[in-house]
Amino acid sequence: METIFLKRIYEPFDENDGYRILVDRLWPRGISKEKARLNEWMKEIAPSNTLRQWFCHKPELFEEFRIRYVEELRTDETKQNLMKQILETAKSSRVTLLYGAKDPTHNHAVILFEELMRSFNAKDV
């Protein structure tokens, strides 16, 4: 497997990003499609609108948000298929998951990354 990385979409494009996937449900403000230089936008892998609105990027809700989003990732067939697609892509190229949140610690992309690593490592056992 190549590698999967996280990066805020507002950081400059880098050729070393590899396959760039936006994992936000909403398009990030102030970023043009040209500047984003995406290979793919997987908005369906993001938390549901209900969960996203409930969380509202409040750090004090993050642990409960993590539990709820992990449940979505593990039970939603569309999200499962998209995770498999990301893992498959990462077998042959570097993948950078892009997100727009200001907080690099308390956001759904961190949870998604952890779930992808968990899924990958479970297959190695």
N, CA, C and O atoms as a GROMACS GRO file, in nm:
protein
  500
    1MET      N    1   0.084  -0.119   0.000
    1MET     CA    2   0.000   0.000   0.000
    1MET      C    3   0.088   0.123   0.000
    1MET      O    4   0.187   0.132   0.073
    2GLU      N    5   0.049   0.217  -0.083
    2GLU     CA    6   0.114   0.348  -0.077
    2GLU      C    7   0.068   0.411   0.055
    2GLU      O    8   0.061   0.340   0.155
    3THR      N    9   0.039   0.535   0.059
    3THR     CA   10   0.002   0.596   0.186
    3THR      C   11  -0.119   0.687   0.170
    3THR      O   12  -0.149   0.736   0.061
    4ILE      N   13  -0.187   0.708   0.282
    4ILE     CA   14  -0.301   0.798   0.288
    4ILE      C   15  -0.263   0.911   0.382
    4ILE      O   16  -0.212   0.888   0.491
    5PHE      N   17  -0.290   1.033   0.338
    5PHE     CA   18  -0.257   1.151   0.416
    5PHE      C   19  -0.379   1.239   0.432
    5PHE      O   20  -0.475   1.230   0.355
    6LEU      N   21  -0.375   1.324   0.532
    6LEU     CA   22  -0.478   1.427   0.553
    6LEU      C   23  -0.417   1.563   0.526
    6LEU      O   24  -0.300   1.588   0.555
    7LYS      N   25  -0.499   1.651   0.468
    7LYS     CA   26  -0.449   1.784   0.440
    7LYS      C   27  -0.568   1.879   0.433
    7LYS      O   28  -0.674   1.846   0.378
    8ARG      N   29  -0.550   1.995   0.488
    8ARG     CA   30  -0.653   2.098   0.477
    8ARG      C   31  -0.651   2.151   0.334
    8ARG      O   32  -0.545   2.180   0.280
    9ILE      N   33  -0.767   2.164   0.273
    9ILE     CA   34  -0.775   2.203   0.132
    9ILE      C   35  -0.719   2.343   0.108
    9ILE      O   36  -0.686   2.378  -0.005
   10TYR      N   37  -0.710   2.423   0.213
   10TYR     CA   38  -0.658   2.559   0.200
   10TYR      C   39  -0.505   2.562   0.194
   10TYR      O   40  -0.446   2.666   0.166
   11GLU      N   41  -0.442   2.450   0.221
   11GLU     CA   42  -0.296   2.442   0.208
   11GLU      C   43  -0.263   2.434   0.059
   11GLU      O   44  -0.344   2.384  -0.020
   12PRO      N   45  -0.145   2.481   0.020
   12PRO     CA   46  -0.110   2.482  -0.123
   12PRO      C   47  -0.105   2.341  -0.184
   12PRO      O   48  -0.068   2.244  -0.118
   13PHE      N   49  -0.143   2.334  -0.310
   13PHE     CA   50  -0.132   2.209  -0.386
   13PHE      C   51   0.013   2.168  -0.391
   13PHE      O   52   0.104   2.251  -0.401
   14ASP      N   53   0.035   2.037  -0.385
   14ASP     CA   54   0.170   1.982  -0.395
   14ASP      C   55   0.162   1.860  -0.487
   14ASP      O   56   0.074   1.775  -0.470
   15GLU      N   57   0.253   1.850  -0.582
   15GLU     CA   58   0.255   1.735  -0.673
   15GLU      C   59   0.262   1.603  -0.596
   15GLU      O   60   0.212   1.501  -0.643
   16ASN      N   61   0.323   1.606  -0.477
   16ASN     CA   62   0.336   1.486  -0.397
   16ASN      C   63   0.207   1.444  -0.326
   16ASN      O   64   0.204   1.341  -0.259
   17ASP      N   65   0.101   1.523  -0.341
   17ASP     CA   66  -0.027   1.487  -0.281
   17ASP      C   67  -0.083   1.358  -0.342
   17ASP      O   68  -0.158   1.285  -0.277
   18GLY      N   69  -0.046   1.331  -0.464
   18GLY     CA   70  -0.100   1.212  -0.530
   18GLY      C   71  -0.245   1.232  -0.568
   18GLY      O   72  -0.282   1.337  -0.620
   19TYR      N   73  -0.327   1.132  -0.541
   19TYR     CA   74  -0.470   1.132  -0.574
   19TYR      C   75  -0.543   1.213  -0.468
   19TYR      O   76  -0.549   1.173  -0.352
   20ARG      N   77  -0.599   1.327  -0.508
   20ARG     CA   78  -0.660   1.421  -0.412
   20ARG      C   79  -0.812   1.401  -0.408
   20ARG      O   80  -0.881   1.411  -0.509
   21ILE      N   81  -0.862   1.373  -0.285
   21ILE     CA   82  -1.005   1.348  -0.265
   21ILE      C   83  -1.059   1.446  -0.161
   21ILE      O   84  -1.014   1.447  -0.047
   22LEU      N   85  -1.156   1.526  -0.201
   22LEU     CA   86  -1.226   1.610  -0.105
   22LEU      C   87  -1.329   1.523  -0.035
   22LEU      O   88  -1.412   1.459  -0.100
   23VAL      N   89  -1.325   1.520   0.100
   23VAL     CA   90  -1.414   1.433   0.176
   23VAL      C   91  -1.518   1.513   0.256
   23VAL      O   92  -1.575   1.462   0.352
   24ASP      N   93  -1.542   1.638   0.218
   24ASP     CA   94  -1.643   1.721   0.281
   24ASP      C   95  -1.775   1.712   0.204
   24ASP      O   96  -1.775   1.695   0.082
   25ARG      N   97  -1.885   1.723   0.276
   25ARG     CA   98  -2.017   1.723   0.213
   25ARG      C   99  -2.042   1.856   0.141
   25ARG      O  100  -2.108   1.859   0.037
   26LEU      N  101  -1.990   1.964   0.198
   26LEU     CA  102  -2.010   2.097   0.139
   26LEU      C  103  -1.879   2.145   0.075
   26LEU      O  104  -1.770   2.116   0.123
   27TRP      N  105  -1.894   2.218  -0.034
   27TRP     CA  106  -1.775   2.273  -0.101
   27TRP      C  107  -1.712   2.379  -0.011
   27TRP      O  108  -1.784   2.463   0.043
   28PRO      N  109  -1.580   2.377   0.006
   28PRO     CA  110  -1.514   2.475   0.093
   28PRO      C  111  -1.521   2.617   0.037
   28PRO      O  112  -1.502   2.640  -0.082
   29ARG      N  113  -1.548   2.710   0.125
   29ARG     CA  114  -1.560   2.851   0.085
   29ARG      C  115  -1.428   2.904   0.033
   29ARG      O  116  -1.321   2.875   0.086
   30GLY      N  117  -1.439   2.984  -0.073
   30GLY     CA  118  -1.323   3.054  -0.125
   30GLY      C  119  -1.227   2.970  -0.207
   30GLY      O  120  -1.121   3.018  -0.246
   31ILE      N  121  -1.262   2.846  -0.234
   31ILE     CA  122  -1.174   2.759  -0.314
   31ILE      C  123  -1.241   2.734  -0.449
   31ILE      O  124  -1.353   2.684  -0.455
   32SER      N  125  -1.172   2.768  -0.554
   32SER     CA  126  -1.224   2.740  -0.688
   32SER      C  127  -1.194   2.595  -0.723
   32SER      O  128  -1.105   2.533  -0.665
   33LYS      N  129  -1.269   2.543  -0.818
   33LYS     CA  130  -1.244   2.404  -0.862
   33LYS      C  131  -1.104   2.392  -0.921
   33LYS      O  132  -1.040   2.288  -0.907
   34GLU      N  133  -1.057   2.498  -0.987
   34GLU     CA  134  -0.922   2.495  -1.045
   34GLU      C  135  -0.816   2.490  -0.935
   34GLU      O  136  -0.720   2.414  -0.944
   35LYS      N  137  -0.835   2.572  -0.831
   35LYS     CA  138  -0.738   2.576  -0.722
   35LYS      C  139  -0.739   2.446  -0.641
   35LYS      O  140  -0.635   2.403  -0.591
   36ALA      N  141  -0.856   2.384  -0.630
   36ALA     CA  142  -0.868   2.261  -0.552
   36ALA      C  143  -0.788   2.146  -0.614
   36ALA      O  144  -0.733   2.062  -0.543
   37ARG      N  145  -0.783   2.142  -0.746
   37ARG     CA  146  -0.710   2.039  -0.820
   37ARG      C  147  -0.743   1.899  -0.769
   37ARG      O  148  -0.654   1.820  -0.737
   38LEU      N  149  -0.872   1.871  -0.763
   38LEU     CA  150  -0.920   1.742  -0.712
   38LEU      C  151  -0.917   1.635  -0.820
   38LEU      O  152  -0.932   1.663  -0.939
   39ASN      N  153  -0.898   1.514  -0.774
   39ASN     CA  154  -0.923   1.399  -0.859
   39ASN      C  155  -1.066   1.350  -0.839
   39ASN      O  156  -1.127   1.293  -0.928
   40GLU      N  157  -1.117   1.375  -0.716
   40GLU     CA  158  -1.251   1.326  -0.685
   40GLU      C  159  -1.308   1.402  -0.566
   40GLU      O  160  -1.235   1.446  -0.477
   41TRP      N  161  -1.441   1.416  -0.566
   41TRP     CA  162  -1.511   1.473  -0.452
   41TRP      C  163  -1.606   1.366  -0.400
   41TRP      O  164  -1.705   1.333  -0.466
   42MET      N  165  -1.576   1.312  -0.283
   42MET     CA  166  -1.657   1.207  -0.222
   42MET      C  167  -1.743   1.266  -0.110
   42MET      O  168  -1.720   1.240   0.008
   43LYS      N  169  -1.842   1.346  -0.147
   43LYS     CA  170  -1.923   1.410  -0.044
   43LYS      C  171  -2.008   1.310   0.033
   43LYS      O  172  -2.046   1.337   0.147
   44GLU      N  173  -2.039   1.196  -0.027
   44GLU     CA  174  -2.123   1.096   0.041
   44GLU      C  175  -2.051   1.026   0.155
   44GLU      O  176  -2.116   0.962   0.238
   45ILE      N  177  -1.918   1.036   0.162
   45ILE     CA  178  -1.843   0.973   0.270
   45ILE      C  179  -1.840   1.060   0.396
   45ILE      O  180  -1.805   1.014   0.504
   46ALA      N  181  -1.877   1.185   0.380
   46ALA     CA  182  -1.881   1.279   0.492
   46ALA      C  183  -1.996   1.241   0.586
   46ALA      O  184  -2.085   1.166   0.547
   47PRO      N  185  -1.994   1.293   0.708
   47PRO     CA  186  -2.106   1.267   0.799
   47PRO      C  187  -2.239   1.313   0.739
   47PRO      O  188  -2.243   1.406   0.658
   48SER      N  189  -2.346   1.247   0.778
   48SER     CA  190  -2.479   1.288   0.732
   48SER      C  191  -2.503   1.433   0.769
   48SER      O  192  -2.441   1.486   0.862
   49ASN      N  193  -2.593   1.498   0.698
   49ASN     CA  194  -2.625   1.638   0.729
   49ASN      C  195  -2.672   1.653   0.873
   49ASN      O  196  -2.635   1.749   0.940
   50THR      N  197  -2.752   1.560   0.920
   50THR     CA  198  -2.802   1.566   1.058
   50THR      C  199  -2.687   1.563   1.157
   50THR      O  200  -2.683   1.644   1.250
   51LEU      N  201  -2.593   1.470   1.138
   51LEU     CA  202  -2.479   1.459   1.229
   51LEU      C  203  -2.387   1.580   1.217
   51LEU      O  204  -2.340   1.633   1.318
   52ARG      N  205  -2.361   1.623   1.096
   52ARG     CA  206  -2.275   1.739   1.073
   52ARG      C  207  -2.331   1.863   1.142
   52ARG      O  208  -2.258   1.936   1.208
   53GLN      N  209  -2.460   1.885   1.128
   53GLN     CA  210  -2.523   2.002   1.189
   53GLN      C  211  -2.525   1.991   1.341
   53GLN      O  212  -2.508   2.091   1.411
   54TRP      N  213  -2.545   1.870   1.393
   54TRP     CA  214  -2.544   1.850   1.538
   54TRP      C  215  -2.407   1.882   1.596
   54TRP      O  216  -2.397   1.950   1.698
   55PHE      N  217  -2.302   1.834   1.532
   55PHE     CA  218  -2.165   1.853   1.581
   55PHE      C  219  -2.125   2.000   1.576
   55PHE      O  220  -2.073   2.054   1.674
   56CYS      N  221  -2.147   2.064   1.464
   56CYS     CA  222  -2.119   2.207   1.445
   56CYS      C  223  -1.976   2.244   1.488
   56CYS      O  224  -1.952   2.356   1.534
   57HIS      N  225  -1.881   2.152   1.471
   57HIS     CA  226  -1.739   2.173   1.501
   57HIS      C  227  -1.712   2.219   1.644
   57HIS      O  228  -1.622   2.298   1.668
   58LYS      N  229  -1.790   2.168   1.738
   58LYS     CA  230  -1.771   2.201   1.880
   58LYS      C  231  -1.682   2.093   1.942
   58LYS      O  232  -1.724   1.978   1.954
   59PRO      N  233  -1.561   2.129   1.982
   59PRO     CA  234  -1.468   2.028   2.037
   59PRO      C  235  -1.526   1.948   2.153
   59PRO      O  236  -1.493   1.830   2.169
   60GLU      N  237  -1.611   2.009   2.235
   60GLU     CA  238  -1.668   1.938   2.348
   60GLU      C  239  -1.764   1.825   2.307
   60GLU      O  240  -1.796   1.739   2.388
   61LEU      N  241  -1.810   1.827   2.182
   61LEU     CA  242  -1.898   1.721   2.130
   61LEU      C  243  -1.822   1.617   2.048
   61LEU      O  244  -1.881   1.523   1.996
   62PHE      N  245  -1.691   1.636   2.036
   62PHE     CA  246  -1.614   1.554   1.942
   62PHE      C  247  -1.618   1.404   1.973
   62PHE      O  248  -1.632   1.324   1.881
   63GLU      N  249  -1.606   1.366   2.098
   63GLU     CA  250  -1.603   1.221   2.129
   63GLU      C  251  -1.736   1.155   2.095
   63GLU      O  252  -1.737   1.044   2.041
   64GLU      N  253  -1.846   1.221   2.124
   64GLU     CA  254  -1.978   1.166   2.085
   64GLU      C  255  -1.993   1.169   1.933
   64GLU      O  256  -2.048   1.075   1.875
   65PHE      N  257  -1.944   1.274   1.870
   65PHE     CA  258  -1.945   1.282   1.724
   65PHE      C  259  -1.867   1.166   1.663
   65PHE      O  260  -1.910   1.104   1.566
   66ARG      N  261  -1.751   1.136   1.722
   66ARG     CA  262  -1.668   1.024   1.675
   66ARG      C  263  -1.749   0.894   1.678
   66ARG      O  264  -1.750   0.819   1.580
   67ILE      N  265  -1.814   0.867   1.788
   67ILE     CA  266  -1.893   0.744   1.802
   67ILE      C  267  -2.001   0.737   1.695
   67ILE      O  268  -2.019   0.634   1.630
   68ARG      N  269  -2.071   0.846   1.677
   68ARG     CA  270  -2.181   0.848   1.580
   68ARG      C  271  -2.132   0.838   1.436
   68ARG      O  272  -2.193   0.770   1.353
   69TYR      N  273  -2.022   0.906   1.406
   69TYR     CA  274  -1.971   0.902   1.268
   69TYR      C  275  -1.911   0.764   1.236
   69TYR      O  276  -1.929   0.712   1.126
   70VAL      N  277  -1.840   0.706   1.330
   70VAL     CA  278  -1.787   0.570   1.310
   70VAL      C  279  -1.903   0.473   1.283
   70VAL      O  280  -1.892   0.386   1.196
   71GLU      N  281  -2.011   0.489   1.356
   71GLU     CA  282  -2.129   0.405   1.332
   71GLU      C  283  -2.179   0.422   1.189
   71GLU      O  284  -2.212   0.324   1.122
   72GLU      N  285  -2.184   0.546   1.141
   72GLU     CA  286  -2.224   0.570   1.002
   72GLU      C  287  -2.126   0.503   0.905
   72GLU      O  288  -2.168   0.438   0.809
   73LEU      N  289  -1.997   0.520   0.930
   73LEU     CA  290  -1.897   0.462   0.840
   73LEU      C  291  -1.905   0.311   0.835
   73LEU      O  292  -1.880   0.251   0.730
   74ARG      N  293  -1.939   0.249   0.946
   74ARG     CA  294  -1.942   0.102   0.952
   74ARG      C  295  -2.073   0.041   0.907
   74ARG      O  296  -2.078  -0.079   0.878
   75THR      N  297  -2.180   0.120   0.901
   75THR     CA  298  -2.310   0.063   0.867
   75THR      C  299  -2.369   0.113   0.736
   75THR      O  300  -2.458   0.048   0.680
   76ASP      N  301  -2.324   0.225   0.687
   76ASP     CA  302  -2.377   0.281   0.562
   76ASP      C  303  -2.306   0.218   0.443
   76ASP      O  304  -2.184   0.227   0.430
   77GLU      N  305  -2.382   0.153   0.358
   77GLU     CA  306  -2.324   0.080   0.244
   77GLU      C  307  -2.248   0.173   0.149
   77GLU      O  308  -2.142   0.136   0.098
   78THR      N  309  -2.302   0.291   0.124
   78THR     CA  310  -2.234   0.386   0.034
   78THR      C  311  -2.099   0.427   0.093
   78THR      O  312  -1.998   0.429   0.022
   79LYS      N  313  -2.097   0.459   0.221
   79LYS     CA  314  -1.972   0.498   0.286
   79LYS      C  315  -1.873   0.382   0.286
   79LYS      O  316  -1.753   0.402   0.265
   80GLN      N  317  -1.922   0.261   0.308
   80GLN     CA  318  -1.835   0.143   0.305
   80GLN      C  319  -1.772   0.125   0.167
   80GLN      O  320  -1.652   0.099   0.156
   81ASN      N  321  -1.851   0.140   0.064
   81ASN     CA  322  -1.799   0.126  -0.073
   81ASN      C  323  -1.696   0.234  -0.106
   81ASN      O  324  -1.596   0.206  -0.172
   82LEU      N  325  -1.720   0.356  -0.060
   82LEU     CA  326  -1.624   0.464  -0.085
   82LEU      C  327  -1.494   0.439  -0.008
   82LEU      O  328  -1.386   0.467  -0.060
   83MET      N  329  -1.505   0.389   0.113
   83MET     CA  330  -1.383   0.356   0.189
   83MET      C  331  -1.302   0.247   0.116
   83MET      O  332  -1.180   0.255   0.108
   84LYS      N  333  -1.371   0.147   0.063
   84LYS     CA  334  -1.302   0.042  -0.013
   84LYS      C  335  -1.233   0.101  -0.135
   84LYS      O  336  -1.122   0.061  -0.170
   85GLN      N  337  -1.299   0.196  -0.200
   85GLN     CA  338  -1.242   0.262  -0.317
   85GLN      C  339  -1.115   0.338  -0.280
   85GLN      O  340  -1.015   0.333  -0.352
   86ILE      N  341  -1.117   0.409  -0.167
   86ILE     CA  342  -0.999   0.481  -0.122
   86ILE      C  343  -0.885   0.384  -0.093
   86ILE      O  344  -0.771   0.408  -0.135
   87LEU      N  345  -0.914   0.276  -0.022
   87LEU     CA  346  -0.811   0.178   0.010
   87LEU      C  347  -0.754   0.113  -0.116
   87LEU      O  348  -0.634   0.085  -0.125
   88GLU      N  349  -0.840   0.089  -0.212
   88GLU     CA  350  -0.795   0.030  -0.339
   88GLU      C  351  -0.702   0.127  -0.412
   88GLU      O  352  -0.598   0.086  -0.465
   89THR      N  353  -0.738   0.254  -0.416
   89THR     CA  354  -0.655   0.356  -0.481
   89THR      C  355  -0.520   0.367  -0.411
   89THR      O  356  -0.417   0.383  -0.475
   90ALA      N  357  -0.522   0.358  -0.277
   90ALA     CA  358  -0.399   0.372  -0.198
   90ALA      C  359  -0.303   0.255  -0.219
   90ALA      O  360  -0.186   0.265  -0.182
   91LYS      N  361  -0.350   0.146  -0.278
   91LYS     CA  362  -0.260   0.034  -0.307
   91LYS      C  363  -0.158   0.070  -0.414
   91LYS      O  364  -0.047   0.017  -0.417
   92SER      N  365  -0.196   0.162  -0.503
   92SER     CA  366  -0.108   0.193  -0.615
   92SER      C  367  -0.061   0.338  -0.619
   92SER      O  368   0.029   0.371  -0.697
   93SER      N  369  -0.119   0.425  -0.538
   93SER     CA  370  -0.073   0.564  -0.538
   93SER      C  371  -0.100   0.629  -0.403
   93SER      O  372  -0.180   0.581  -0.323
   94ARG      N  373  -0.031   0.736  -0.382
   94ARG     CA  374  -0.053   0.815  -0.260
   94ARG      C  375  -0.190   0.880  -0.270
   94ARG      O  376  -0.228   0.928  -0.376
   95VAL      N  377  -0.263   0.882  -0.159
   95VAL     CA  378  -0.395   0.944  -0.153
   95VAL      C  379  -0.392   1.053  -0.047
   95VAL      O  380  -0.345   1.031   0.064
   96THR      N  381  -0.443   1.170  -0.081
   96THR     CA  382  -0.455   1.279   0.015
   96THR      C  383  -0.602   1.311   0.032
   96THR      O  384  -0.671   1.349  -0.063
   97LEU      N  385  -0.649   1.294   0.155
   97LEU     CA  386  -0.787   1.328   0.190
   97LEU      C  387  -0.789   1.476   0.228
   97LEU      O  388  -0.718   1.518   0.319
   98LEU      N  389  -0.871   1.552   0.160
   98LEU     CA  390  -0.878   1.696   0.181
   98LEU      C  391  -1.005   1.733   0.256
   98LEU      O  392  -1.113   1.679   0.230
   99TYR      N  393  -0.990   1.825   0.350
   99TYR     CA  394  -1.104   1.872   0.429
   99TYR      C  395  -1.092   2.022   0.447
   99TYR      O  396  -0.983   2.079   0.431
  100GLY      N  397  -1.202   2.088   0.482
  100GLY     CA  398  -1.201   2.232   0.495
  100GLY      C  399  -1.200   2.284   0.638
  100GLY      O  400  -1.176   2.403   0.659
  101ALA      N  401  -1.226   2.200   0.736
  101ALA     CA  402  -1.237   2.245   0.875
  101ALA      C  403  -1.111   2.317   0.921
  101ALA      O  404  -1.000   2.282   0.882
  102LYS      N  405  -1.130   2.418   1.005
  102LYS     CA  406  -1.016   2.494   1.058
  102LYS      C  407  -0.938   2.414   1.162
  102LYS      O  408  -0.816   2.423   1.171
  103ASP      N  409  -1.010   2.334   1.241
  103ASP     CA  410  -0.949   2.258   1.350
  103ASP      C  411  -0.891   2.128   1.294
  103ASP      O  412  -0.967   2.043   1.247
  104PRO      N  413  -0.759   2.111   1.298
  104PRO     CA  414  -0.698   1.991   1.240
  104PRO      C  415  -0.715   1.865   1.325
  104PRO      O  416  -0.680   1.756   1.281
  105THR      N  417  -0.767   1.880   1.447
  105THR     CA  418  -0.782   1.766   1.538
  105THR      C  419  -0.927   1.721   1.551
  105THR      O  420  -0.954   1.601   1.556
  106HIS      N  421  -1.018   1.815   1.557
  106HIS     CA  422  -1.159   1.785   1.582
  106HIS      C  423  -1.240   1.800   1.453
  106HIS      O  424  -1.318   1.894   1.438
  107ASN      N  425  -1.221   1.706   1.362
  107ASN     CA  426  -1.297   1.709   1.238
  107ASN      C  427  -1.319   1.566   1.187
  107ASN      O  428  -1.250   1.473   1.229
  108HIS      N  429  -1.415   1.551   1.099
  108HIS     CA  430  -1.453   1.417   1.052
  108HIS      C  431  -1.342   1.350   0.971
  108HIS      O  432  -1.334   1.227   0.970
  109ALA      N  433  -1.258   1.426   0.904
  109ALA     CA  434  -1.153   1.365   0.821
  109ALA      C  435  -1.055   1.285   0.908
  109ALA      O  436  -1.002   1.183   0.863
  110VAL      N  437  -1.030   1.330   1.029
  110VAL     CA  438  -0.942   1.258   1.122
  110VAL      C  439  -1.004   1.122   1.154
  110VAL      O  440  -0.935   1.021   1.156
  111ILE      N  441  -1.133   1.121   1.179
  111ILE     CA  442  -1.203   0.996   1.211
  111ILE      C  443  -1.205   0.905   1.090
  111ILE      O  444  -1.181   0.785   1.102
  112LEU      N  445  -1.232   0.959   0.973
  112LEU     CA  446  -1.230   0.881   0.850
  112LEU      C  447  -1.094   0.818   0.828
  112LEU      O  448  -1.084   0.700   0.797
  113PHE      N  449  -0.990   0.897   0.845
  113PHE     CA  450  -0.852   0.846   0.830
  113PHE      C  451  -0.828   0.730   0.926
  113PHE      O  452  -0.773   0.627   0.885
  114GLU      N  453  -0.867   0.745   1.051
  114GLU     CA  454  -0.847   0.638   1.150
  114GLU      C  455  -0.924   0.512   1.112
  114GLU      O  456  -0.873   0.401   1.128
  115GLU      N  457  -1.045   0.529   1.062
  115GLU     CA  458  -1.124   0.412   1.019
  115GLU      C  459  -1.061   0.344   0.898
  115GLU      O  460  -1.061   0.222   0.888
  116LEU      N  461  -1.009   0.423   0.806
  116LEU     CA  462  -0.941   0.364   0.689
  116LEU      C  463  -0.819   0.284   0.734
  116LEU      O  464  -0.795   0.174   0.684
  117MET      N  465  -0.742   0.338   0.828
  117MET     CA  466  -0.625   0.266   0.878
  117MET      C  467  -0.666   0.140   0.953
  117MET      O  468  -0.601   0.036   0.941
  118ARG      N  469  -0.774   0.149   1.030
  118ARG     CA  470  -0.825   0.032   1.102
  118ARG      C  471  -0.868  -0.076   1.003
  118ARG      O  472  -0.835  -0.194   1.020
  119SER      N  473  -0.939  -0.037   0.900
  119SER     CA  474  -0.986  -0.132   0.798
  119SER      C  475  -0.868  -0.196   0.726
  119SER      O  476  -0.866  -0.317   0.703
  120PHE      N  477  -0.770  -0.114   0.691
  120PHE     CA  478  -0.652  -0.166   0.623
  120PHE      C  479  -0.577  -0.265   0.711
  120PHE      O  480  -0.540  -0.373   0.665
  121ASN      N  481  -0.554  -0.228   0.836
  121ASN     CA  482  -0.479  -0.315   0.927
  121ASN      C  483  -0.556  -0.442   0.959
  121ASN      O  484  -0.494  -0.546   0.981
  122ALA      N  485  -0.688  -0.437   0.963
  122ALA     CA  486  -0.768  -0.556   0.991
  122ALA      C  487  -0.754  -0.657   0.878
  122ALA      O  488  -0.760  -0.778   0.902
  123LYS      N  489  -0.734  -0.610   0.755
  123LYS     CA  490  -0.718  -0.699   0.641
  123LYS      C  491  -0.580  -0.764   0.641
  123LYS      O  492  -0.560  -0.869   0.579
  124ASP      N  493  -0.484  -0.702   0.710
  124ASP     CA  494  -0.349  -0.758   0.716
  124ASP      C  495  -0.336  -0.872   0.815
  124ASP      O  496  -0.240  -0.949   0.810
  125VAL      N  497  -0.433  -0.883   0.907
  125VAL     CA  498  -0.425  -0.984   1.013
  125VAL      C  499  -0.451  -1.121   0.960
  125VAL      O  500  -0.448  -1.219   1.035
   0.00000   0.00000   0.00000
